[in-house]
């Protein structure tokens, strides 16, 4: 009898174990593929331009020869940036050029003198993300135009007819073709007081003056580039 009870107990234990193990278990293995270890790279910041200043009408730079000047460009450093590209445009020819692979926030470029330019900077990182600055413009100073000073006017003796005194002189300029204008000074003191006529285009003036007086006069000659010279002071009596 005890043996029978023992076998029955073993049967129920075995049956319970089988039932408890007969379950629908889920596979916890990740079948979605390997986990990416790539680091996220943010986009770079947009550069802020510093110099040459926007709208500067006489950027000097460092002259190299008769036709070119080296100009230094500066902008703010930006985060998440590996390099910069600087694009500059000749605003006369509309020629566009880009200097690439700049690793600092400053660079020097050789440019032609006497030309207006536009420029901008682009920041770039390793994921080829890019951000651009505003576009600024400036004018690069050209060579000065050298002209000679006009020769001092040669005064001629005045003539008086019918109460009118006519003053004439000869003006000339070493620069052939320069347009000349004259300023006439006539007074009773020294010929250096306020002028009686300005902007004269011909070497002649007709004046009404007091009789029985001594006058001093001279002429200032000015060319089209504002170079000027004075004649000697001369005197005449009426």
DRENZA-466375 format. One record per residue (C-alpha): residue number from 0; x, y, z. Coordinates in nm, 2 decimals, padded with zeros to 4 digits. Layout:
// residues N
+-----+--------+--------+--------+
! seq !      x !      y !      z !
+-----+--------+--------+--------+
! NUM !      X !      Y !      Z !
...
+-----+--------+--------+--------+
//
This chain:
// residues 238
+-----+--------+--------+--------+
! seq !      x !      y !      z !
+-----+--------+--------+--------+
!   0 !  00.00 !  00.00 !  00.00 !
!   1 !  00.28 !  00.24 !  00.09 !
!   2 !  00.45 !  00.15 ! -00.24 !
!   3 !  00.14 !  00.24 ! -00.43 !
!   4 !  00.10 !  00.58 ! -00.26 !
!   5 !  00.47 !  00.65 ! -00.33 !
!   6 !  00.43 !  00.58 ! -00.71 !
!   7 !  00.12 !  00.80 ! -00.72 !
!   8 !  00.30 !  01.09 ! -00.55 !
!   9 !  00.59 !  01.06 ! -00.80 !
!  10 !  00.34 !  01.07 ! -01.09 !
!  11 !  00.18 !  01.39 ! -00.97 !
!  12 !  00.51 !  01.56 ! -00.92 !
!  13 !  00.63 !  01.47 ! -01.26 !
!  14 !  00.31 !  01.58 ! -01.43 !
!  15 !  00.32 !  01.92 ! -01.24 !
!  16 !  00.68 !  01.98 ! -01.36 !
!  17 !  00.59 !  01.91 ! -01.72 !
!  18 !  00.29 !  02.14 ! -01.70 !
!  19 !  00.50 !  02.42 ! -01.54 !
!  20 !  00.76 !  02.40 ! -01.82 !
!  21 !  00.52 !  02.37 ! -02.11 !
!  22 !  00.50 !  02.75 ! -02.16 !
!  23 !  00.53 !  02.99 ! -02.46 !
!  24 !  00.86 !  03.17 ! -02.37 !
!  25 !  00.98 !  03.48 ! -02.57 !
!  26 !  01.33 !  03.50 ! -02.72 !
!  27 !  01.49 !  03.80 ! -02.56 !
!  28 !  01.78 !  03.81 ! -02.81 !
!  29 !  01.79 !  04.15 ! -03.00 !
!  30 !  01.74 !  04.06 ! -03.37 !
!  31 !  01.72 !  04.43 ! -03.48 !
!  32 !  02.09 !  04.43 ! -03.58 !
!  33 !  02.40 !  04.58 ! -03.42 !
!  34 !  02.37 !  04.90 ! -03.21 !
!  35 !  02.53 !  05.20 ! -03.39 !
!  36 !  02.83 !  05.35 ! -03.21 !
!  37 !  02.86 !  05.65 ! -03.45 !
!  38 !  02.88 !  05.99 ! -03.27 !
!  39 !  02.62 !  06.25 ! -03.36 !
!  40 !  02.79 !  06.56 ! -03.51 !
!  41 !  02.60 !  06.88 ! -03.48 !
!  42 !  02.59 !  07.14 ! -03.76 !
!  43 !  02.85 !  07.41 ! -03.75 !
!  44 !  02.77 !  07.77 ! -03.64 !
!  45 !  02.73 !  08.05 ! -03.90 !
!  46 !  03.04 !  08.28 ! -03.91 !
!  47 !  03.01 !  08.65 ! -03.83 !
!  48 !  03.23 !  08.86 ! -04.07 !
!  49 !  03.46 !  09.11 ! -03.91 !
!  50 !  03.69 !  09.27 ! -04.17 !
!  51 !  03.71 !  09.42 ! -04.43 !
!  52 !  03.41 !  09.60 ! -04.29 !
!  53 !  03.09 !  09.60 ! -04.49 !
!  54 !  03.06 !  09.90 ! -04.72 !
!  55 !  03.42 !  10.01 ! -04.66 !
!  56 !  03.50 !  10.24 ! -04.96 !
!  57 !  03.88 !  10.25 ! -04.92 !
!  58 !  04.03 !  09.92 ! -04.80 !
!  59 !  04.41 !  09.96 ! -04.81 !
!  60 !  04.55 !  09.62 ! -04.74 !
!  61 !  04.92 !  09.56 ! -04.80 !
!  62 !  05.03 !  09.67 ! -05.14 !
!  63 !  05.25 !  09.40 ! -05.32 !
!  64 !  05.31 !  09.56 ! -05.66 !
!  65 !  05.16 !  09.82 ! -05.89 !
!  66 !  04.85 !  09.62 ! -05.95 !
!  67 !  04.79 !  09.39 ! -05.65 !
!  68 !  04.73 !  09.42 ! -05.28 !
!  69 !  04.72 !  09.15 ! -05.01 !
!  70 !  04.40 !  09.17 ! -04.80 !
!  71 !  04.35 !  09.00 ! -04.47 !
!  72 !  04.00 !  08.86 ! -04.41 !
!  73 !  03.87 !  08.80 ! -04.05 !
!  74 !  03.56 !  08.64 ! -03.91 !
!  75 !  03.44 !  08.48 ! -03.59 !
!  76 !  03.54 !  08.12 ! -03.51 !
!  77 !  03.24 !  07.89 ! -03.50 !
!  78 !  03.17 !  07.57 ! -03.29 !
!  79 !  03.15 !  07.22 ! -03.45 !
!  80 !  03.37 !  07.34 ! -03.74 !
!  81 !  03.66 !  07.17 ! -03.91 !
!  82 !  03.74 !  07.42 ! -04.19 !
!  83 !  03.61 !  07.73 ! -04.37 !
!  84 !  03.56 !  07.83 ! -04.73 !
!  85 !  03.59 !  08.19 ! -04.83 !
!  86 !  03.42 !  08.31 ! -05.15 !
!  87 !  03.50 !  08.64 ! -05.30 !
!  88 !  03.36 !  08.81 ! -05.61 !
!  89 !  03.50 !  09.08 ! -05.84 !
!  90 !  03.20 !  09.31 ! -05.88 !
!  91 !  03.32 !  09.45 ! -06.20 !
!  92 !  03.38 !  09.12 ! -06.39 !
!  93 !  03.15 !  08.91 ! -06.17 !
!  94 !  03.44 !  08.66 ! -06.14 !
!  95 !  03.38 !  08.43 ! -05.84 !
!  96 !  03.66 !  08.25 ! -05.66 !
!  97 !  03.67 !  08.03 ! -05.34 !
!  98 !  03.96 !  07.96 ! -05.11 !
!  99 !  03.89 !  07.62 ! -04.94 !
! 100 !  04.03 !  07.42 ! -04.65 !
! 101 !  04.10 !  07.72 ! -04.42 !
! 102 !  04.16 !  07.59 ! -04.07 !
! 103 !  04.16 !  07.93 ! -03.88 !
! 104 !  03.92 !  08.22 ! -03.88 !
! 105 !  04.16 !  08.44 ! -04.08 !
! 106 !  04.32 !  08.43 ! -04.42 !
! 107 !  04.51 !  08.65 ! -04.67 !
! 108 !  04.42 !  08.68 ! -05.04 !
! 109 !  04.60 !  08.87 ! -05.32 !
! 110 !  04.35 !  09.10 ! -05.50 !
! 111 !  04.36 !  09.35 ! -05.78 !
! 112 !  04.36 !  09.72 ! -05.68 !
! 113 !  04.08 !  09.96 ! -05.76 !
! 114 !  03.81 !  09.69 ! -05.76 !
! 115 !  03.49 !  09.65 ! -05.55 !
! 116 !  03.45 !  09.31 ! -05.40 !
! 117 !  03.19 !  09.10 ! -05.22 !
! 118 !  03.29 !  08.82 ! -04.98 !
! 119 !  03.13 !  08.56 ! -04.75 !
! 120 !  03.25 !  08.26 ! -04.54 !
! 121 !  03.11 !  07.91 ! -04.51 !
! 122 !  03.19 !  07.68 ! -04.21 !
! 123 !  03.21 !  07.30 ! -04.26 !
! 124 !  03.25 !  07.00 ! -04.04 !
! 125 !  03.34 !  06.63 ! -04.09 !
! 126 !  02.98 !  06.54 ! -04.17 !
! 127 !  02.99 !  06.80 ! -04.45 !
! 128 !  02.73 !  07.00 ! -04.27 !
! 129 !  02.77 !  07.37 ! -04.37 !
! 130 !  02.66 !  07.71 ! -04.25 !
! 131 !  02.71 !  08.04 ! -04.43 !
! 132 !  02.77 !  08.40 ! -04.32 !
! 133 !  02.62 !  08.71 ! -04.46 !
! 134 !  02.78 !  08.87 ! -04.77 !
! 135 !  02.97 !  09.19 ! -04.72 !
! 136 !  03.12 !  09.44 ! -04.98 !
! 137 !  03.42 !  09.67 ! -04.99 !
! 138 !  03.62 !  09.87 ! -05.23 !
! 139 !  04.00 !  09.80 ! -05.26 !
! 140 !  04.20 !  10.12 ! -05.29 !
! 141 !  04.36 !  10.18 ! -05.63 !
! 142 !  04.68 !  10.36 ! -05.72 !
! 143 !  04.67 !  10.74 ! -05.69 !
! 144 !  04.65 !  10.93 ! -06.02 !
! 145 !  04.95 !  11.15 ! -06.03 !
! 146 !  04.91 !  11.48 ! -06.20 !
! 147 !  05.13 !  11.79 ! -06.22 !
! 148 !  05.05 !  12.13 ! -06.07 !
! 149 !  04.95 !  12.39 ! -06.32 !
! 150 !  05.20 !  12.66 ! -06.40 !
! 151 !  05.16 !  13.00 ! -06.23 !
! 152 !  04.95 !  13.23 ! -06.45 !
! 153 !  05.14 !  13.51 ! -06.63 !
! 154 !  04.97 !  13.84 ! -06.58 !
! 155 !  04.94 !  14.09 ! -06.87 !
! 156 !  04.91 !  14.46 ! -06.84 !
! 157 !  04.55 !  14.57 ! -06.77 !
! 158 !  04.37 !  14.80 ! -07.02 !
! 159 !  04.09 !  15.04 ! -06.94 !
! 160 !  03.82 !  15.15 ! -07.19 !
! 161 !  03.49 !  15.34 ! -07.12 !
! 162 !  03.53 !  15.29 ! -06.74 !
! 163 !  03.58 !  14.92 ! -06.77 !
! 164 !  03.92 !  14.76 ! -06.68 !
! 165 !  04.01 !  14.44 ! -06.86 !
! 166 !  04.24 !  14.20 ! -06.69 !
! 167 !  04.40 !  13.92 ! -06.89 !
! 168 !  04.66 !  13.65 ! -06.82 !
! 169 !  04.80 !  13.33 ! -06.96 !
! 170 !  04.74 !  12.99 ! -06.79 !
! 171 !  04.90 !  12.65 ! -06.87 !
! 172 !  04.94 !  12.30 ! -06.73 !
! 173 !  05.21 !  12.04 ! -06.80 !
! 174 !  04.94 !  11.77 ! -06.82 !
! 175 !  04.81 !  11.81 ! -07.17 !
! 176 !  04.43 !  11.83 ! -07.19 !
! 177 !  04.37 !  11.94 ! -06.83 !
! 178 !  04.08 !  12.18 ! -06.79 !
! 179 !  04.18 !  12.49 ! -06.60 !
! 180 !  03.97 !  12.74 ! -06.40 !
! 181 !  04.08 !  13.06 ! -06.24 !
! 182 !  04.02 !  13.27 ! -05.93 !
! 183 !  04.08 !  13.64 ! -05.95 !
! 184 !  04.19 !  13.86 ! -05.66 !
! 185 !  04.18 !  14.24 ! -05.70 !
! 186 !  04.20 !  14.48 ! -05.41 !
! 187 !  04.36 !  14.80 ! -05.28 !
! 188 !  04.56 !  14.62 ! -05.01 !
! 189 !  04.79 !  14.34 ! -05.12 !
! 190 !  04.61 !  14.13 ! -05.38 !
! 191 !  04.54 !  13.86 ! -05.12 !
! 192 !  04.20 !  13.97 ! -04.99 !
! 193 !  03.87 !  13.80 ! -05.09 !
! 194 !  03.85 !  13.71 ! -05.46 !
! 195 !  03.63 !  13.92 ! -05.69 !
! 196 !  03.56 !  13.62 ! -05.92 !
! 197 !  03.59 !  13.24 ! -05.89 !
! 198 !  03.55 !  12.95 ! -06.13 !
! 199 !  03.65 !  13.15 ! -06.44 !
! 200 !  03.69 !  12.93 ! -06.74 !
! 201 !  03.86 !  13.19 ! -06.96 !
! 202 !  04.18 !  13.39 ! -06.88 !
! 203 !  04.00 !  13.72 ! -06.89 !
! 204 !  03.78 !  13.94 ! -06.66 !
! 205 !  03.62 !  14.28 ! -06.71 !
! 206 !  03.57 !  14.49 ! -06.39 !
! 207 !  03.44 !  14.84 ! -06.30 !
! 208 !  03.69 !  14.99 ! -06.06 !
! 209 !  03.75 !  15.32 ! -05.88 !
! 210 !  03.95 !  15.57 ! -06.06 !
! 211 !  04.26 !  15.74 ! -05.92 !
! 212 !  04.35 !  15.43 ! -05.72 !
! 213 !  04.62 !  15.17 ! -05.70 !
! 214 !  04.52 !  14.81 ! -05.73 !
! 215 !  04.69 !  14.48 ! -05.65 !
! 216 !  04.59 !  14.17 ! -05.83 !
! 217 !  04.68 !  13.80 ! -05.87 !
! 218 !  04.53 !  13.48 ! -06.02 !
! 219 !  04.49 !  13.13 ! -05.88 !
! 220 !  04.50 !  12.85 ! -06.14 !
! 221 !  04.33 !  12.52 ! -06.06 !
! 222 !  04.33 !  12.20 ! -06.27 !
! 223 !  04.06 !  11.93 ! -06.29 !
! 224 !  04.22 !  11.73 ! -06.01 !
! 225 !  04.22 !  12.03 ! -05.78 !
! 226 !  04.60 !  12.10 ! -05.80 !
! 227 !  04.65 !  12.48 ! -05.79 !
! 228 !  04.91 !  12.75 ! -05.82 !
! 229 !  04.92 !  13.13 ! -05.76 !
! 230 !  05.07 !  13.40 ! -05.99 !
! 231 !  05.29 !  13.68 ! -05.86 !
! 232 !  05.11 !  13.98 ! -05.73 !
! 233 !  05.10 !  14.27 ! -05.97 !
! 234 !  04.99 !  14.64 ! -05.94 !
! 235 !  04.83 !  14.89 ! -06.17 !
! 236 !  04.70 !  15.25 ! -06.13 !
! 237 !  04.38 !  15.40 ! -06.26 !
+-----+--------+--------+--------+
//
